[in-house]
Structure formats: structure tokens, C-alpha cells
Amino acid sequence: MNQRLLIVTTARNEGPFLLEWLAHHIGAGATDILVYSNDCEDGTDAMLDALAAAGILTHVAHSAPEGESIQWQALKAAWKHPLRKAADWVLGIDLDEFVNIHLPGHGFADLIAALPEGTDAIALQWRFFGDNGVFSHEDRPVTEQFTAAMPPECGYPVSASFFKTLFRAAGPFNRLGVHRPRQKPPAKAGVPRWVDGSGAALPAAIAGTDTRLSLIGHEGARALAEINHYAVKSAESFMVKRARGLPNRAGKAIDLAYWVERNFNSVEDRSIAAMAPTTAGALARLRAVPGVAELHAAAVDWHRAAFLRIVTDPEEHALYTRLLLAGGSRALPAAVRQQAIALYHRARIGAGQ
């Protein structure tokens, strides 16, 4: 693509999944990838160093002061990075999030070309993909293993309507955010021109409020693109993720409730397979970088050993078996979903939020 598109992410102990994620987004046309790693034990940082030495990405070994969010600190640093300043478009996503572009061509250039003229940002809504009956960690592509998901119009729990943002670097923004960039004061810069995943303009209540993370009311807006969110994967991988913790909310539990809110296996969706040919080509190039294939294999071994170590703890073993027994979550009927959302808002008002 003629324009530069930067992806910013953070990484800790993501070795088994790193290469596929990189290949998918490089294959889709990302021109620059900026990765902040921290406290890696599985060799993710070594893989990133090898890939950086080959000119494939930019790796920053990062740490944050104790008590502060690793991800937020990395995003602050990324905003000041030369790659962000040189970019035309910017996207901040995690390593369990894969952009799924439905347009012919299936690339970022195709997506940007399809946006209405003057668009500053597109909200790419999450689509939760469940464990798909895969219980153990397998060294196969995530996008091939986990093909069962929530219905596109699901909308509940509220997190099912969250999104990540592809935005124009020259737009009225002044900082990266986990879900959306922080916006300049409207009185000075105006309200950004936002569209949803189908290219329709978002209302001012969403476009003008940079703390708004939910697309409730626009759940099915995915015709152009969305984000496949593989938040749980297999029960084994989930247990290792739990031990690692979340990059932006260290105090949030990765527990059975987290699993139930994300483990949707309601419908089969293989649409991301349309992007597989370019991913395969990029993956072959990444694996050919000296040392990378060996580091990937070592990371897979580390994750398997970590799981076996974790489940020797009786409480961790109990959670693991509950994950196996829980099965998939169900999408709520429309009327029940609307009632649950209304009660959610009432509860927030009652809590003074």
C-alpha cells in the first residue's frame, strides 16, 4: 500500500502465537509493526529481537514503574515514537486479536479505500471466538483451530460490543488508547469523523466521547471488517494466560467468569480463511529468519511445561476442570438481551458510574 500503516502491540509470553499474528497482519499490508515486550520467560523477546534484526518489525524491551499499567505506559511511549509520527494510519491491537477484512482483496489498503471520504477512524468490533472443543494447546494456527464464535449481532455481555480502532494519524487525536485514541478538545479540533465496521457514520454520542468503548446498537455492523478476538483459546492456553495476567488491568481476574463471558461457540465462522494465502506466504518468510523456527518451538515447549506446572496447584487444577466442564456460552434472545442491557445501565447509575 502507498500509505504507511502502523500496528502497535504489547507482548509477554506470546511465543507460540506470535508468528501467525505477525504473518496475518503483514500479509494484510501492515507496513510497520511496533512491539513493546515485558518480562518474557518463554523467549518471545528473543524472537522479537531476531525479527527486528531482519528488519521485519521494531522491538522495544519495556518496563513500567510498579503499580502502573504496562500497556498504558507502552502506548504513551508509542505515541512519541518516530514510527507513529511517520504513519498515515495507526491501529493498536493485542496478540489475540486478528483483523478480519471482508472486502475483496482482504487487505488494509482495500479497507481504507472503502471508507467514506474524510473518515478519521473506523471502529472494528470484537467477535469473540470460543474454545471450539479444543482442550489442549496445539501448535497449529489459531485461526484454523478456533472457528466457532458468537453471532455477529450478539451484543451481550457488554464487552461483546467493544471495539478497537484503525485511525488516521493526522486526525484530531493526541494519544493512543487501548480501545480508541484520545481525542483533542472538540472546541479546538472538531469531532472526529467515525464510522462503524460497515462504513456507516457513528452518532455523536460515540464519535464525540472518547471514553465510550461500546457499540451497543450497532452490533451487526461488520460488513467491511471486524476483529476476531481469540480471548480464551484452549483451556490449557487459558490457564497460562491467567498466570501471565492482563497487560492493561493487572487487578482484573482471569477466571471462570472471564471464560464464560467470552467462550462463545454458537455459530461457525471461517471467513478469515480468505486471508490465509497471504498469511501463509508471510509466515514462511518469518520462519526462514535465522533462529526464529527454533525459538518458536522452544516457546511451545515452555507453554506446555508451564501448564503442567500450574495445574499442580489444587486451586488452579479445580479451575482448569471447571473450564473443561463449562462448555460454550449461549447468545441471549433479543428480548432478554435488551432487558439485561437495561438492567446493566440501571446498575451503573445506581453505582454512580
C-alpha positions in Angstrom: 0.0 0.0 0.0 1.2 3.5 -0.7 0.3 4.7 2.7 2.1 3.6 5.9 0.0 1.7 8.3 1.5 1.1 11.8 0.3 -1.6 14.2 1.2 -1.1 17.9 1.1 -4.0 20.4 2.5 -5.3 23.7 3.8 -8.8 24.3 4.6 -11.1 27.2 4.9 -14.8 26.9 3.2 -15.0 23.5 5.8 -17.1 21.7 3.5 -19.9 20.3 1.1 -17.3 18.8 3.5 -14.5 17.7 4.4 -15.7 14.2 0.9 -16.3 13.0 -0.3 -13.0 14.3 2.5 -11.1 12.6 2.1 -13.0 9.4 -1.6 -12.3 9.3 -1.2 -8.6 9.6 1.9 -8.3 7.4 0.0 -10.3 4.8 -2.8 -7.8 5.1 -0.4 -5.0 4.3 0.7 -3.5 7.6 3.9 -1.6 6.7 5.3 -1.1 10.2 4.8 -3.1 13.5 6.0 -1.7 16.8 6.1 -4.2 19.7 6.7 -3.5 23.3 7.7 -6.6 25.3 8.0 -7.0 29.0 9.0 -9.7 31.5 9.1 -12.6 28.9 10.0 -16.1 30.1 9.2 -18.1 27.0 11.6 -16.4 24.6 9.1 -14.0 23.0 11.6 -11.2 23.4 14.3 -13.2 21.7 12.0 -13.9 18.8 11.2 -10.2 18.5 14.9 -9.4 18.6 15.6 -11.8 15.7 12.7 -10.5 13.7 13.8 -6.9 14.4 17.3 -7.7 13.2 15.8 -8.9 10.0 14.0 -5.6 9.5 10.5 -7.1 9.9 9.4 -5.1 13.0 10.6 -2.7 15.7 11.0 -4.2 19.1 11.3 -2.2 22.4 12.1 -4.0 25.6 9.8 -2.2 28.0 9.0 -2.0 31.7 6.7 0.3 33.7 7.0 1.6 37.2 5.5 -0.8 39.8 1.8 -0.3 40.1 1.3 1.2 36.7 -0.2 -0.4 33.6 2.4 -1.9 31.3 0.1 -1.4 28.3 -0.8 2.2 29.1 2.9 3.1 29.5 3.8 1.4 26.3 1.0 3.3 24.4 2.3 6.6 25.8 5.8 5.8 24.5 4.4 4.6 21.2 2.7 7.9 20.5 6.1 9.6 20.7 7.8 7.0 18.6 9.1 8.0 15.1 7.1 5.2 13.5 3.9 6.7 14.8 4.9 10.1 13.6 5.6 8.7 10.1 2.4 6.7 9.9 -0.7 7.6 7.9 -2.9 5.1 9.8 -2.4 3.6 13.2 -4.0 0.5 14.9 -3.4 -0.7 18.4 -4.4 -4.3 19.0 -3.4 -7.3 21.1 -1.8 -10.5 20.0 -5.1 -12.4 20.4 -6.9 -10.0 18.0 -6.9 -10.6 14.3 -8.3 -8.0 11.9 -10.8 -9.8 9.6 -11.2 -7.8 6.4 -14.2 -8.9 4.4 -13.7 -6.8 1.2 -12.3 -8.3 -2.0 -8.6 -8.2 -1.7 -8.8 -8.6 2.1 -6.1 -6.0 2.8 -5.8 -2.8 4.8 -5.5 -0.9 1.5 -8.8 -2.3 0.4 -10.4 -1.3 3.7 -9.1 2.2 3.7 -10.2 2.7 0.1 -13.7 1.7 1.0 -14.1 4.2 3.8 -16.1 7.3 3.2 -14.0 10.3 2.2 -12.7 12.2 5.2 -13.0 9.3 7.7 -10.8 9.8 10.7 -11.4 6.4 12.4 -13.2 3.1 11.9 -14.4 1.1 14.9 -13.5 -2.5 14.4 -15.9 -4.5 16.6 -14.8 -7.6 18.5 -16.1 -11.0 17.6 -15.5 -13.5 20.4 -14.3 -16.9 19.3 -14.6 -19.8 21.8 -12.6 -22.9 22.5 -14.3 -24.9 19.7 -14.0 -28.1 21.7 -10.2 -27.8 21.6 -9.0 -28.7 25.1 -5.2 -28.9 24.8 -2.6 -26.5 23.4 -1.8 -27.5 19.8 0.9 -25.9 17.7 -1.4 -25.1 14.8 -2.8 -21.7 13.6 -5.2 -20.2 16.0 -7.4 -19.0 13.1 -7.8 -22.6 11.8 -8.4 -24.2 15.2 -11.0 -21.8 16.6 -13.7 -21.3 14.1 -16.8 -21.2 16.4 -17.9 -17.7 17.5 -20.7 -15.6 18.9 -23.4 -14.5 16.4 -22.4 -11.2 14.8 -25.4 -9.4 16.4 -24.8 -10.9 19.9 -24.2 -7.6 21.8 -24.1 -9.1 25.3 -22.2 -9.2 27.6 -21.4 -5.6 27.1 -17.8 -6.5 26.3 -19.1 -8.3 23.2 -19.8 -4.8 21.7 -16.3 -3.4 22.4 -14.0 -2.4 19.5 -10.5 -1.5 18.5 -9.8 1.5 16.3 -8.0 2.0 13.0 -7.4 5.7 12.8 -5.9 8.4 10.6 -2.7 9.7 12.3 -3.4 13.2 11.1 -6.9 13.2 12.6 -7.8 15.1 15.8 -6.2 12.7 18.2 -3.4 13.3 20.7 -2.7 9.9 22.3 -3.1 6.2 21.8 -5.7 4.3 23.9 -6.3 0.6 24.5 -9.6 0.7 22.5 -9.6 4.1 20.9 -7.3 7.1 20.6 -7.7 10.0 22.9 -9.2 13.0 21.1 -8.2 16.6 21.0 -10.7 19.1 22.6 -13.6 19.4 20.1 -13.7 23.1 20.6 -10.3 23.3 19.0 -10.1 20.3 16.7 -13.7 19.4 16.0 -15.3 15.9 16.5 -13.5 13.1 14.6 -15.4 11.5 11.7 -16.0 8.0 12.9 -17.6 5.1 11.0 -18.6 1.6 12.2 -17.4 -1.7 10.7 -19.9 -1.4 7.8 -18.7 2.2 6.9 -21.8 4.0 8.4 -21.3 7.1 10.3 -21.4 6.7 14.1 -23.6 9.0 16.2 -22.1 11.9 18.1 -22.7 10.1 21.4 -20.0 7.6 20.3 -17.8 9.7 18.0 -17.6 12.6 20.4 -17.0 10.7 23.6 -13.5 9.1 23.8 -14.4 7.1 26.9 -17.2 5.3 25.0 -16.0 1.8 24.3 -19.2 0.0 23.4 -21.1 -0.2 20.1 -24.4 -1.3 21.6 -27.0 -0.6 19.0 -24.5 -1.3 16.1 -23.7 -4.9 16.9 -24.1 -6.2 13.4 -22.0 -3.5 11.7 -19.2 -5.7 10.3 -19.6 -5.7 6.5 -16.2 -4.2 5.8 -14.2 -5.6 8.7 -14.2 -6.7 12.3 -11.7 -8.2 14.8 -11.7 -11.9 15.5 -10.9 -12.0 19.3 -9.4 -15.3 20.4 -9.5 -14.4 24.1 -9.8 -17.9 25.5 -8.3 -20.4 23.0 -7.9 -23.9 24.7 -8.3 -24.4 28.4 -4.6 -25.2 28.6 -3.7 -21.9 26.9 -6.2 -20.0 29.1 -4.5 -21.3 32.2 -1.1 -20.0 31.0 -2.8 -16.7 30.1 -4.2 -16.5 33.6 -0.8 -16.9 35.1 0.5 -14.1 32.9 -2.2 -11.6 33.6 -3.7 -8.8 31.5 -1.4 -6.0 30.2 -3.8 -3.1 31.0 -5.6 -4.3 34.1 -3.4 -6.2 36.5 -6.2 -6.4 39.1 -8.8 -8.0 36.8 -9.3 -11.7 37.4 -8.8 -14.1 34.5 -11.2 -16.7 36.0 -14.3 -18.7 35.2 -16.4 -15.5 34.8 -13.9 -14.2 32.2 -14.1 -17.5 30.4 -17.9 -17.7 30.4 -18.2 -14.1 29.0 -16.0 -14.9 26.1 -16.3 -18.6 25.3 -19.0 -18.4 22.6 -19.3 -21.4 20.2 -22.7 -20.5 18.8 -22.0 -20.3 15.1 -19.2 -21.4 12.8 -17.3 -18.6 11.1 -14.4 -19.3 8.7 -14.4 -16.0 6.8 -10.9 -15.2 8.0 -9.7 -18.1 5.8 -10.0 -15.7 2.8 -6.8 -14.1 4.2 -4.9 -17.4 4.7 -3.0 -17.3 1.4 -1.2 -14.0 2.1 -0.7 -15.1 5.7 0.9 -18.4 4.6 3.4 -16.5 2.4 4.3 -14.1 5.2 4.6 -16.9 7.7 7.1 -18.8 5.5 9.3 -15.7 5.3 9.2 -15.3 9.1 10.1 -18.9 9.8 13.0 -18.5 7.4 14.6 -15.8 9.6 17.7 -17.4 11.3 16.8 -18.8 14.7 13.1 -18.0 14.6 11.7 -21.5 14.0 13.8 -22.9 16.8 12.7 -20.1 19.2 9.1 -20.8 18.2 9.5 -24.5 19.1 11.1 -23.6 22.4 8.2 -21.3 23.2 5.7 -24.1 22.5 7.6 -26.4 24.9 7.7 -23.7 27.5 4.0 -23.2 27.4 3.3 -26.9 27.7 5.6 -27.2 30.7 4.1 -24.0 32.3 0.6 -25.5 32.1 1.8 -28.8 33.8 3.4 -26.7 36.5 0.4 -24.5 37.0 -2.1 -27.4 37.4 -0.1 -29.0 40.2 -1.8 -26.3 42.4 -5.1 -27.7 43.6 -7.0 -24.4 43.1 -5.6 -24.0 39.6 -6.5 -27.6 38.8 -10.0 -27.1 40.1 -10.4 -24.0 37.8 -9.0 -26.0 34.8 -11.5 -28.8 35.2 -14.4 -26.3 35.5 -13.3 -24.8 32.2 -13.5 -28.2 30.7 -16.9 -28.7 32.1 -18.4 -25.3 31.4 -18.9 -25.8 27.7 -19.8 -22.8 25.5 -21.8 -19.7 26.4 -25.1 -19.0 24.7 -26.2 -15.9 22.9 -29.2 -14.3 24.6 -32.6 -13.9 22.8 -33.1 -10.3 21.7 -35.7 -9.5 24.4 -33.6 -11.0 27.1 -30.5 -9.2 25.8 -32.4 -5.8 25.8 -33.6 -6.4 29.4 -30.1 -7.4 30.5 -28.6 -4.2 28.9 -31.3 -2.0 30.6 -30.6 -3.6 34.0 -26.8 -3.1 33.3 -27.4 0.7 32.8 -29.6 0.9 35.9 -26.9 -0.9 38.0 -24.2 1.6 36.7 -26.4 4.5 37.6 -27.1 3.1 41.0 -23.3 2.7 41.5 -22.8 6.3 40.4 -20.9 5.4 37.3 
